[in-house]
Amino acid sequence: MRLIPVRRSIKCQSPTARRGTLAFPGNERSEILQDIRLQQHRRGLQRSLEARLQRQELRRDLFGRRALDGLQQILQRRVGLLVAVLGISGSYLALYLTKTPLNVGSYTGLIMIVGIIGENAIFTFLQFRDSLATQTVDEAVVYAISTRLRPKLMTALGAIIALMPLALGIGTGAQLHQPLAISVIGGFVIALPLLLIVLPSLLRLLYKKSKTALLKNQD
């Protein structure tokens, strides 16, 4: 007789069982999935909160920079106005010392002084702002004042020398224009230190403070 070999049935194990993974009941598996989803949801919330906080910080920085720029522009305009108004004090002082009454001529001289000082202040500031793009604050101030020094001296000295005979009452009809000449001469005498000393000092102080404040906000 011929013997027929009997094959033994071998139970195949799943690859998960071979790797040693544990099988969980249905309830435990659902709880684990819920915990995983909850952790993912928390991570998403945390990321969204971090992104929102970053956007708020960027908005605060932008708002602070815009506020500083607006405040700087307002102060710049007031600096020019302040210098122009202070120039009138020289005219009033000259009229007071010479005991000259206020009339149409003296008021005309005051208007002329305000216009001349305001124009020189604007030109000085524009020169300073243009040079500030490539230089420091101190270098820009020195450059602006040195550039506008000759026109200021020529305007002031030329007006003072030309109006001196009228202010002294020399010539026929000089007394009619004497208040105008006195007010203009007094205004120019005060305008020179205002434009050459006070205005650059105010610009330097203003821009130094604005730059330090901007650096603090960035830090």
Contacts in CASP RR format, 6 or more apart in sequence:
PFRMAT RR
TARGET T0000
AUTHOR 0000-0000-0000
METHOD contacts of the structure
MODEL  1
MRLIPVRRSIKCQSPTARRGTLAFPGNERSEILQDIRLQQHRRGLQRSLE
ARLQRQELRRDLFGRRALDGLQQILQRRVGLLVAVLGISGSYLALYLTKT
PLNVGSYTGLIMIVGIIGENAIFTFLQFRDSLATQTVDEAVVYAISTRLR
PKLMTALGAIIALMPLALGIGTGAQLHQPLAISVIGGFVIALPLLLIVLP
SLLRLLYKKSKTALLKNQD
24 32 0 8 1.000
61 217 0 8 1.000
61 218 0 8 1.000
64 217 0 8 1.000
65 214 0 8 1.000
65 217 0 8 1.000
68 210 0 8 1.000
68 213 0 8 1.000
68 214 0 8 1.000
68 217 0 8 1.000
71 210 0 8 1.000
72 206 0 8 1.000
72 207 0 8 1.000
72 210 0 8 1.000
75 206 0 8 1.000
76 125 0 8 1.000
76 203 0 8 1.000
76 206 0 8 1.000
79 121 0 8 1.000
79 125 0 8 1.000
79 199 0 8 1.000
79 202 0 8 1.000
79 203 0 8 1.000
79 206 0 8 1.000
80 118 0 8 1.000
80 121 0 8 1.000
80 122 0 8 1.000
80 125 0 8 1.000
80 199 0 8 1.000
82 202 0 8 1.000
83 117 0 8 1.000
83 118 0 8 1.000
83 121 0 8 1.000
83 194 0 8 1.000
83 195 0 8 1.000
83 198 0 8 1.000
83 199 0 8 1.000
83 202 0 8 1.000
84 114 0 8 1.000
84 115 0 8 1.000
84 117 0 8 1.000
84 118 0 8 1.000
84 121 0 8 1.000
85 114 0 8 1.000
86 190 0 8 1.000
86 194 0 8 1.000
86 198 0 8 1.000
87 113 0 8 1.000
87 114 0 8 1.000
87 117 0 8 1.000
87 187 0 8 1.000
87 190 0 8 1.000
87 191 0 8 1.000
87 194 0 8 1.000
88 110 0 8 1.000
88 113 0 8 1.000
88 114 0 8 1.000
88 187 0 8 1.000
89 190 0 8 1.000
90 186 0 8 1.000
90 187 0 8 1.000
90 189 0 8 1.000
90 190 0 8 1.000
91 106 0 8 1.000
91 109 0 8 1.000
91 110 0 8 1.000
91 113 0 8 1.000
91 182 0 8 1.000
91 183 0 8 1.000
91 184 0 8 1.000
91 186 0 8 1.000
91 187 0 8 1.000
91 190 0 8 1.000
93 186 0 8 1.000
93 190 0 8 1.000
94 100 0 8 1.000
94 182 0 8 1.000
94 183 0 8 1.000
94 185 0 8 1.000
94 186 0 8 1.000
94 187 0 8 1.000
94 189 0 8 1.000
95 101 0 8 1.000
95 102 0 8 1.000
95 106 0 8 1.000
95 179 0 8 1.000
95 182 0 8 1.000
95 183 0 8 1.000
98 182 0 8 1.000
100 106 0 8 1.000
100 178 0 8 1.000
100 179 0 8 1.000
100 182 0 8 1.000
101 179 0 8 1.000
102 179 0 8 1.000
103 179 0 8 1.000
105 177 0 8 1.000
105 179 0 8 1.000
105 180 0 8 1.000
105 183 0 8 1.000
106 179 0 8 1.000
106 180 0 8 1.000
106 182 0 8 1.000
106 183 0 8 1.000
108 180 0 8 1.000
109 180 0 8 1.000
109 183 0 8 1.000
109 184 0 8 1.000
110 183 0 8 1.000
112 184 0 8 1.000
113 183 0 8 1.000
113 184 0 8 1.000
113 186 0 8 1.000
113 187 0 8 1.000
113 188 0 8 1.000
113 191 0 8 1.000
116 155 0 8 1.000
116 188 0 8 1.000
116 191 0 8 1.000
117 187 0 8 1.000
117 191 0 8 1.000
117 194 0 8 1.000
117 195 0 8 1.000
120 148 0 8 1.000
120 151 0 8 1.000
120 152 0 8 1.000
120 155 0 8 1.000
120 191 0 8 1.000
120 195 0 8 1.000
121 195 0 8 1.000
121 199 0 8 1.000
123 148 0 8 1.000
124 144 0 8 1.000
124 145 0 8 1.000
124 148 0 8 1.000
124 195 0 8 1.000
124 199 0 8 1.000
124 200 0 8 1.000
125 144 0 8 1.000
125 199 0 8 1.000
125 203 0 8 1.000
127 143 0 8 1.000
127 144 0 8 1.000
127 147 0 8 1.000
127 148 0 8 1.000
128 140 0 8 1.000
128 141 0 8 1.000
128 143 0 8 1.000
128 144 0 8 1.000
128 203 0 8 1.000
129 140 0 8 1.000
131 139 0 8 1.000
131 140 0 8 1.000
131 143 0 8 1.000
131 144 0 8 1.000
132 140 0 8 1.000
132 207 0 8 1.000
135 143 0 8 1.000
137 204 0 8 1.000
137 207 0 8 1.000
137 208 0 8 1.000
137 211 0 8 1.000
138 204 0 8 1.000
141 200 0 8 1.000
141 203 0 8 1.000
141 204 0 8 1.000
144 200 0 8 1.000
145 196 0 8 1.000
145 200 0 8 1.000
148 195 0 8 1.000
149 196 0 8 1.000
152 192 0 8 1.000
152 195 0 8 1.000
152 196 0 8 1.000
153 192 0 8 1.000
155 188 0 8 1.000
156 188 0 8 1.000
156 189 0 8 1.000
156 191 0 8 1.000
156 192 0 8 1.000
159 184 0 8 1.000
159 185 0 8 1.000
159 188 0 8 1.000
160 185 0 8 1.000
160 188 0 8 1.000
160 189 0 8 1.000
163 180 0 8 1.000
163 181 0 8 1.000
163 184 0 8 1.000
163 185 0 8 1.000
164 181 0 8 1.000
164 185 0 8 1.000
165 171 0 8 1.000
165 174 0 8 1.000
166 174 0 8 1.000
166 177 0 8 1.000
166 178 0 8 1.000
166 180 0 8 1.000
166 181 0 8 1.000
167 178 0 8 1.000
167 181 0 8 1.000
167 182 0 8 1.000
167 185 0 8 1.000
168 174 0 8 1.000
169 175 0 8 1.000
169 178 0 8 1.000
END
